[in-house]
Amino acid sequence: IGNPFYTEIILGAQDAAAEAGYTLLLTDARESGVREREALERALTAVDGLVLATSRMSDSAIRALAKQRPVVVLNRAVADVPSVISDNPDGVRQAVAHLAEKGHRDITYLAGPEASWADGTRWRSLRELAPGSRRLGPYAPTVKGGAEAAADFARQPSGAVLAYNDAMAIGLIRRLTALGARVPGDVSVVGFDNIEAADLVTPALTTVAAPLRAMGRTAVTNVLAIANGAVPHTTEPMVLPSRLVVRRSTAQRRRNSTSPAWGTTNASGSSRRTEDGSR
């Protein structure tokens, strides 16, 4: 819960629970599927339903849990279990279109946790829309994780970066700036989630905004409806819209730019190859 991504989700969930006369019990698994399962086993007899936000448990474990209590999964699609997700493919599409308008064709994706469903969805969507994209990571979905990614990126830079989340994007920007790179002069950066800090960092971060508070509210409303006898809809996840928020971390591509951070001339349309063969 230290990740700002969860703040709005929790507020939306808490509002919906309070309005229905319920109390919200919160547990933090810290990206561990084992810790998550242990916490849920302890809480199971004390709750009427479960909302799993970015769960790291396997699909089969979640389906087994759904046989014991009403379950709604957030930010992940699980077959046969009600799910609420943001429109990741459309969010990536908006980001790629924005970068393309700025002249960027080579995009580096900074990957988040390997077990993250959203991470896989965003990377697949990026590869479909921009086949020459490359992937760095995985990294921790934190400011520190983004800072660690900066060293790898500086060794093989591109004109634009799409980060798994805003925290990583902020860490990347801070570290690249310390290395002497100019954002967005040398590299344009786009994040995901539109957390509050995205508008406070310098430069302010362009990001794909997810309706986080609405997701939390919708998940609790649905799990309470199931607990009170409603038939769960499990065929397709409920998809909430994403939108691109354009700020100052993206700019027109410079055909040739020299940055002290990489020590060479970086042409965003260069033919440099990555390990997977993409340009």
C-alpha positions as CSV (number, residue, x, y, z in Angstrom):
1,I,0.0,0.0,0.0
2,G,3.0,2.3,0.0
3,N,2.6,2.4,-3.8
4,P,0.6,5.6,-4.6
5,F,-1.3,3.6,-7.2
6,Y,-3.4,2.0,-4.5
7,T,-4.4,5.3,-2.7
8,E,-7.3,6.2,-5.0
9,I,-8.4,2.5,-5.3
10,I,-8.6,2.2,-1.5
11,L,-10.6,5.5,-1.2
12,G,-13.1,4.4,-3.8
13,A,-13.4,0.9,-2.2
14,Q,-13.8,2.5,1.3
15,D,-16.5,4.9,0.1
16,A,-18.6,2.1,-1.5
17,A,-18.2,-0.2,1.6
18,A,-19.2,2.6,4.0
19,E,-22.2,3.6,2.0
20,A,-23.4,0.0,2.1
21,G,-22.8,-0.3,5.8
22,Y,-19.7,-2.4,5.6
23,T,-16.2,-2.0,7.0
24,L,-13.2,-2.4,4.8
25,L,-10.4,-4.7,6.0
26,L,-7.1,-4.0,4.3
27,T,-4.1,-6.3,3.9
28,D,-0.8,-5.6,2.1
29,A,0.9,-8.7,0.5
30,R,3.9,-6.7,-0.8
31,E,4.0,-8.3,-4.2
32,S,4.1,-11.8,-2.7
33,G,1.6,-14.4,-3.8
34,V,2.5,-16.6,-0.8
35,R,2.0,-13.7,1.7
36,E,-1.3,-12.8,0.0
37,R,-2.7,-16.3,0.3
38,E,-1.7,-16.6,4.0
39,A,-3.4,-13.3,4.8
40,L,-6.5,-14.3,2.9
41,E,-6.7,-17.6,4.7
42,R,-6.6,-15.8,8.1
43,A,-9.3,-13.3,7.0
44,L,-11.6,-15.6,5.2
45,T,-14.0,-16.4,8.0
46,A,-14.3,-12.8,9.0
47,V,-15.4,-11.2,5.7
48,D,-18.4,-11.3,3.4
49,G,-16.4,-10.9,0.2
50,L,-12.9,-10.2,-1.2
51,V,-11.5,-7.6,-3.6
52,L,-8.1,-8.7,-4.9
53,A,-6.1,-5.7,-6.3
54,T,-3.3,-6.7,-8.6
55,S,-3.1,-10.1,-7.1
56,R,0.1,-12.1,-7.5
57,M,-1.6,-15.5,-6.8
58,S,-2.1,-17.9,-9.7
59,D,-5.4,-18.0,-11.6
60,S,-6.2,-21.4,-10.2
61,A,-5.7,-20.2,-6.6
62,I,-8.0,-17.2,-7.2
63,R,-10.7,-19.5,-8.7
64,A,-10.4,-21.8,-5.7
65,L,-10.8,-18.8,-3.4
66,A,-13.9,-17.7,-5.4
67,K,-15.6,-21.0,-4.5
68,Q,-15.4,-20.0,-0.8
69,R,-16.3,-16.3,-0.8
70,P,-17.5,-13.8,-3.4
71,V,-14.4,-12.4,-5.2
72,V,-13.8,-9.6,-7.6
73,V,-10.3,-9.2,-9.1
74,L,-9.0,-5.7,-9.8
75,N,-6.4,-4.8,-12.6
76,R,-6.3,-8.3,-13.8
77,A,-8.6,-10.6,-15.9
78,V,-9.1,-14.1,-14.5
79,A,-11.3,-16.6,-16.3
80,D,-14.5,-17.5,-14.4
81,V,-14.0,-14.8,-11.8
82,P,-15.6,-11.3,-12.0
83,S,-12.8,-8.8,-12.9
84,V,-12.6,-5.0,-13.2
85,I,-9.8,-3.6,-15.4
86,S,-8.8,-0.4,-17.1
87,D,-8.4,-0.4,-20.9
88,N,-4.7,-1.0,-21.0
89,P,-4.5,-1.6,-24.8
90,D,-6.3,1.6,-25.6
91,G,-4.1,3.4,-23.0
92,V,-1.0,2.1,-24.8
93,R,-2.6,3.1,-28.2
94,Q,-3.1,6.7,-27.0
95,A,0.5,6.9,-25.7
96,V,2.0,5.5,-28.9
97,A,-0.1,7.8,-31.1
98,H,1.0,10.8,-29.0
99,L,4.7,9.8,-29.3
100,A,4.2,9.2,-33.0
101,E,2.8,12.7,-33.4
102,K,6.0,13.9,-31.8
103,G,8.1,11.9,-34.3
104,H,9.0,9.0,-32.1
105,R,9.2,5.6,-33.6
106,D,11.7,3.8,-31.3
107,I,10.1,3.2,-27.9
108,T,11.7,1.4,-24.9
109,Y,9.3,-0.2,-22.4
110,L,10.4,-0.4,-18.8
111,A,8.8,-3.6,-17.4
112,G,7.3,-4.0,-14.0
113,P,6.9,-7.2,-11.9
114,E,7.0,-10.4,-13.9
115,A,3.8,-11.7,-12.3
116,S,1.9,-8.6,-13.2
117,W,-1.0,-9.2,-15.6
118,A,-1.1,-5.5,-16.5
119,D,2.6,-5.5,-17.3
120,G,2.2,-8.3,-19.8
121,T,-0.9,-6.7,-21.4
122,R,0.9,-3.4,-21.9
123,W,4.0,-4.9,-23.4
124,R,2.0,-7.0,-25.8
125,S,-0.1,-4.0,-26.8
126,L,3.1,-2.0,-27.4
127,R,4.7,-4.7,-29.5
128,E,1.6,-4.9,-31.7
129,L,1.4,-1.1,-32.2
130,A,5.2,-0.4,-32.4
131,P,6.9,-3.7,-33.5
132,G,10.4,-2.1,-33.2
133,S,9.9,-1.5,-29.5
134,R,12.2,-3.1,-26.9
135,R,11.8,-4.2,-23.3
136,L,14.0,-3.6,-20.4
137,G,13.5,-5.2,-17.0
138,P,11.7,-6.4,-15.0
139,Y,12.2,-3.8,-12.3
140,A,10.5,-3.1,-9.0
141,P,7.4,-0.9,-9.6
142,T,8.9,1.9,-7.5
143,V,10.9,5.1,-7.9
144,K,14.0,3.1,-6.9
145,G,13.2,0.6,-9.6
146,G,13.0,3.3,-12.2
147,A,16.3,4.8,-11.1
148,E,17.9,1.4,-11.5
149,A,16.5,1.1,-15.0
150,A,18.2,4.4,-16.0
151,A,21.6,2.8,-16.0
152,D,20.5,0.1,-18.4
153,F,18.6,2.6,-20.6
154,A,21.6,5.0,-20.8
155,R,23.8,2.2,-22.3
156,Q,21.3,1.8,-25.2
157,P,19.0,4.8,-25.3
158,S,16.0,5.5,-27.5
159,G,14.0,8.6,-28.2
160,A,11.0,7.6,-26.0
161,V,10.2,5.5,-23.0
162,L,6.9,4.0,-21.8
163,A,7.2,3.0,-18.2
164,Y,5.1,0.3,-16.4
165,N,3.9,2.9,-13.9
166,D,4.4,6.5,-12.9
167,A,6.7,5.7,-9.9
168,M,9.2,4.0,-12.3
169,A,8.9,6.9,-14.8
170,I,9.6,9.4,-12.0
171,G,12.7,7.4,-10.8
172,L,13.9,7.2,-14.4
173,I,13.6,10.9,-15.0
174,R,15.3,11.8,-11.7
175,R,18.3,9.5,-12.4
176,L,18.7,10.4,-16.1
177,T,18.6,14.1,-15.1
178,A,21.4,13.4,-12.6
179,L,23.4,11.7,-15.3
180,G,23.1,14.8,-17.5
181,A,20.2,13.8,-19.8
182,R,17.5,16.2,-20.8
183,V,13.9,15.2,-20.4
184,P,12.2,15.7,-22.8
185,G,15.0,17.1,-24.9
186,D,17.0,13.8,-25.2
187,V,14.2,11.4,-24.3
188,S,10.4,11.6,-23.9
189,V,8.9,9.7,-21.0
190,V,5.4,8.4,-20.5
191,G,4.1,6.7,-17.4
192,F,0.9,4.9,-16.3
193,D,-1.7,5.5,-13.6
194,N,-1.6,9.4,-13.2
195,I,-0.8,9.3,-9.5
196,E,-0.7,12.7,-7.7
197,A,3.1,12.9,-7.9
198,A,3.0,12.8,-11.7
199,D,2.0,16.5,-11.7
200,L,4.6,17.5,-9.1
201,V,7.8,16.0,-10.7
202,T,9.9,18.2,-13.0
203,P,9.1,18.0,-15.8
204,A,5.5,17.1,-15.1
205,L,4.8,13.6,-16.3
206,T,2.8,12.7,-19.4
207,T,0.9,9.6,-18.3
208,V,-2.0,7.2,-19.1
209,A,-4.6,7.8,-16.4
210,A,-6.6,4.9,-15.1
211,P,-9.9,5.5,-13.3
212,L,-8.5,4.2,-10.0
213,R,-11.1,5.4,-7.6
214,A,-13.9,4.2,-9.9
215,M,-12.2,0.8,-10.1
216,G,-12.2,0.5,-6.3
217,R,-15.8,1.6,-6.0
218,T,-17.0,-0.7,-8.8
219,A,-15.2,-3.7,-7.4
220,V,-16.7,-3.3,-3.9
221,T,-20.2,-2.6,-5.3
222,N,-20.0,-5.8,-7.3
223,V,-18.6,-8.0,-4.6
224,L,-21.3,-6.9,-2.2
225,A,-24.0,-7.5,-4.9
226,I,-22.7,-11.1,-5.3
227,A,-22.6,-11.5,-1.5
228,N,-26.3,-10.5,-1.4
229,G,-27.4,-13.0,-4.1
230,A,-26.6,-11.4,-7.4
231,V,-25.3,-13.7,-10.2
232,P,-21.7,-12.9,-11.0
233,H,-20.8,-12.0,-14.5
234,T,-17.7,-14.0,-15.3
235,T,-17.6,-14.2,-19.1
236,E,-15.8,-10.9,-19.7
237,P,-14.1,-8.4,-17.4
238,M,-15.6,-5.0,-16.8
239,V,-13.4,-2.6,-18.7
240,L,-13.1,1.0,-17.6
241,P,-11.7,3.7,-19.9
242,S,-8.1,5.0,-19.9
243,R,-7.1,8.5,-21.0
244,L,-3.8,10.1,-21.9
245,V,-2.8,13.1,-19.8
246,V,-0.3,15.2,-21.7
247,R,2.2,17.2,-19.6
248,R,5.8,18.3,-20.2
249,S,7.8,15.1,-20.2
250,T,7.2,14.5,-23.9
251,A,8.3,16.6,-26.8
252,Q,9.1,16.6,-30.5
253,R,11.9,14.3,-31.4
254,R,15.2,15.9,-32.2
255,R,16.7,14.2,-35.3
256,N,20.1,14.2,-33.7
257,S,20.8,15.0,-30.0
258,T,24.0,14.5,-28.0
259,S,23.6,13.8,-24.3
260,P,26.3,13.6,-21.6
261,A,24.2,10.7,-20.2
262,W,25.0,8.4,-23.1
263,G,28.1,10.1,-24.5
264,T,27.1,9.5,-28.1
265,T,24.9,11.1,-30.7
266,N,21.4,9.5,-30.3
267,A,19.3,9.6,-33.5
268,S,15.8,8.4,-32.5
269,G,15.4,6.7,-35.8
270,S,18.7,4.8,-35.6
271,S,19.2,1.1,-36.6
272,R,20.7,0.0,-33.2
273,R,19.4,-3.5,-32.4
274,T,18.5,-5.0,-29.1
275,E,19.0,-8.6,-28.0
276,D,15.6,-9.7,-29.4
277,G,16.4,-8.3,-32.8
278,S,14.2,-5.2,-32.7
279,R,15.4,-1.9,-33.8
